[in-house]
Amino acid sequence: MAPKYKEGDVVFTLNARWVSWVHTAVAYCAFLGALFVGCWLHYQKIVQNEHYGYPEEWFPSVSATIGDRYPERSVFMVFIAMTSGPRFALVGLWYLLTKRPNSNLPAIIAGVGVFRTLTCGGWTYVTSTDDHDWHDIFMISYLVATLPWTLGCLALSPPNPEAVKWRKRFAGLFFGTLVPLIYFFIQHKVHKVAGAYTIYAFFEWALVLFDVAFDAVTAYDFNTFEVVVRDVKGLSRGDAKTLKDSVKDKNPDQSIIQASTFDGPYYWPAVLDAASDIFSGYVFWSILTCLGVVIWYFPLWHMGISGFEVFVMAPAAPLWLAIPAVRSLVIKNIRVVHLLSVAGVLSWLVKDPVYRLFTVGTAVSLGSIAWSATWYAERANPNRLQTRILAWTIGLVLSSISKFANYGNNPIWPVLNAEGGGWNKTGVLLAVLAIWRSTRQVNVSGGDYNPAAQKKGSAGLISLGLGALFFGMHSLLSDSSTMILWVWEGYPVRGPIASPHGAVTIFFMAVGLFLGTSIPQVFTTWTAFGIGSVGAALLTCYSHWTGYYGALALTVYLMGVAPSLITAGAQHNPAKTFGFGFLFYNFLVLFHVWVVAYAFVPGGPLVREHTDWIMATMMIAIGAAVFTIQTTDSPHKRRSATSSSSRKASAYYIHILLALQLLSAAIAYLRFPTNDYQPYHKEEKLMTAGIWTTHFSLDNDLWTSEYRIRDALKELEIDVIGLLESDTQRIIMGNRDATAFLAEDLGMYVDFGPGPNKHTWGSALLSKFPIVNSTHHLLPSPVGELAPAIEATLDVYGTLVDVFVFHSGQEEDPEDRRLQSLYLSKLMAATPRPAILLSYLVTKPEQGNYNTYVGDKSTMHDIDVSDWDRWCEYILYKDIKRVGYARVARGTITDTEIQLGKFVIGEPVSYTNERISEEQVPPGRRFPDMFKPPGARGHFYHVLDGDARGGAPRYYA
């Protein structure tokens, strides 16, 4: 029995609000004290950044203020250590104040609060100088945990109107400050705008002030608590009292959030069920998005129709569900069908490309059948149907995030192996476990379900809408960088970039899905359809931010309308809606390939360069489905009576969706470009430039080749490289962006151009030197494929140098190639600066169009006139000293060699072809020895005509 206390036993009492005041005061002293001391002692040092100093930048950032300088760092650390005690007390008191019977949310939020406190100590006491990686890990963890802490405190806020008001205000100010904070950081880091970092610093300090102020509001709530110190005998068995439930009963309308999703216990097995469901959806999207890559391998190597393209029809397999016996068999054995589709992930073990294609195609067919049957089977249970739709759509979000984290490649694709960044074994294991759990409680029949007097609308129109929806989600949303590259037009940066703005695209996917689940009836209105259509038009017709805003509007619409369209489709025979829907999706996929591959496919010229037709067809088809849904008895109306239970059923899926957004934000932070790249031999003022046709980053054996391309470029010490056949932002190529991986891993600036909506096979420029300006060109191509070119001005050791990256048209169209040679020669002749052409010309040395590219018309010179064994790749130059030339074997990566030229800035230019021996060349200007025969990994210097020394580079006086 607990002892009975007397008033005389009390030694000390303190109102708990003082815990909040002490925490606030000491935290502000830590930051403001460091700011005062730093400005007093080291003002010009702490306002200096990598681009500018005083007077352009005149206010220090938080990180610069509390960094490594003594004594401001010590001032900050002492006070932040003093803050830890009140901080832990604040978190504990908040838990005691908010804990309720049958609710785990207070404990979860308290855990998040403790985690934030520990990670704050991490980034405080481990600076970026001590250990940059761990400093970033602690900082990212702290920022990520801030969102659930803030939302959780809002959700649990006691019915105190004053506290609720200020909590809302500070939370709004905190999250609102993030937008200008990110904007001005990009202006500083990417655009290098003078003074932008000072403005960023003000927002950064505001973020700190609002963060501390948000927790200071607890002073209003802690008035109900008193901290008491007693002199007692025996052990204390007393239980602390929480806020009385009667307060809530008397003020039921003052609760900050009346969300049923937070009531009751947090059922962790249900979280695991939701996660398993979502991972099952992720597996489907993984094999579907890889099917195009596996198919593409065959026409790529056949240089035309191969016959294997028929596998593009694999997703239309739900047409088999038109047979009642098949439909019943699939539904009753849905777990088996889902498990069989995992063969698509397992197929990385199949080495032969033909058999791997057969395996992936079969898996996609089974996956399409399994999901169509799942939706159809759950049509009588709106809540379960909604969770299945959420699992499938969040699976797309997870797929996009996994590609965002893995630089455009899905880690469980069967075209990746361990050497190429694949997580195949892990993917198979998780897929089997997830499907086994998510299908263990399926209890449905294969019979028909026909509620009385239900108007189900037109199955044909719904199938068109579903096909267009599937196509839009796949072609535009399966990779977060796709639409960003649609609106990219080169340097200076005037719009979004793949990182960090890929996280913005993913966030708007989540917003659309959340709204589509919460207020589905809004997305089946003509107003919403009109907004989505305007977004599609802006994305198609405009560049930069305007085009991207349209992309975000279209993103929200596609994800938001998905639950309504799939729900409507589930009310019909699945063969009619999902089967024909995937068939129409296949038509749009072929249409979307034909617009760029028109030179190689039957009827191609009819749709040449008509992406606008594709977008219009997609939106009209979705509009047809919206029309028929408006004339039906909407399943969402029938569900209105059980909307509370529906929210509870989908709550765990939404929570996981929120967690995925935090993961996406963390990835964006880690991938943010540093823009502090250095060339390999700056002491020599050397620039090594190269050209390589990378064949869409697929090698001879159907494996992605980004890692091996990366290794070759790094070991060859290439400062500037032109990559051709590099546009992989189409369904048939996996919606990838190999240039992003190469640029970020190698530390290079990248210009991807022209974009995927410009109907070329792609060109890209990677540079260790800043790209001052770049322009994308589409050269004259009246008959054949479009010829892309990038014209870029680089800042090379303080000298402006123009670099042209160009891919000429195919051999079968001589007039195209002649016109292109004239166009490019005028471009090169017009520049008054030193210039280099990195190109694919389709001509023999000193014959035909070669004499337009080289000579008086262009003012350009061949890097080595004596090298007769060239047909495609050439390096030309003018007004810059050439010191070396080499051709490097491709290995198994592609079908084209690497060509390299070494140039020196600031020395007299000579166009003679007088060669010198390697011994006469300073070591810093030589090509790496590791590629002398036999070379490394299949890469070695080719034997050039007239060079008796074997495979070796050439050097010039």
Secondary structure, DSSP 4 states (H G I P E B T S, - for coil): -PPPP-GGGEEEEEETHHHHHHHHHHHHHHHHHHHHHHHHHHHHHHS--SS--TTT--S--HHHHTSS-TTHHHHHHHHHHHHHHHHHHHHHHHHHHH--TT--HHHHHHHHHHHHHHHHHHHHHS-TTT-HHHHHHHHHHHHHHHHHHHHHHHHH--S-HHHHHHHHHHHHHHHHHHHHHHHHHHHHHTS--TTHHHHHHHHHHHHHHHHHHHHHTHHHHGGG-EEEEE--SS----------HHHHHH-GGG-S---GGGSS---HHHHHHHHHHHHHHHHHHHHHHHHHHHHHHHHHHHTS--SGGGGGGGGGGGGGGGSHHHHHHHHHTHHHHHHHHTHHHHGGG--SHHHHHHHHHHHHHHHHHHHHHHHHHTTT-HHHHHHHHHHHHHHHHHHHHHHHHTTT--TT-TT--GGGT--HHHHHHHHHHHHHHHTTT----SS----TT-----HHHHHHHHHHHHHHHHHHHSSTTHHHHHS---SSP-S--HHHHHHHHHHHHHHHHHHHHHSGGGGGSHHHHHHHHHHHHHHHH--HHHHHHHHHHHHHHHHHHHHHHHHHHHTS-HIIIIIHHHHHHHHHHHHHHHTTSTTTSTTGGGGTT-HHHHHHHHHHHHHHHHHHHHTS--HHHHTGGGHHHHHHHHHHHHHHHHHHHHHHHHHHHHT--------TTGGGTEEEEEEEE-GGGB-TTS-B-HHHHHHHHHHTT-SEEEEES----SGGGTS--HHHHHHHHHT-EEEEES-GGG-SS-EEEEESS-EEEEEEEEE--SSS--EEEEEEEEEETTEEEEEEEEE---TT-HHHHHHHHHHHHHHHHH--S-EEEEEE--S-TTSTTHHHHSBTTTTBEES-TT----SSEEEEEESSEEEEEEEE--TTS-SS-EEEEEEESSS-------EE-GGGS-GGGSPPGGGSTT-BTTB-BPPPTT-TTSS--EEE-
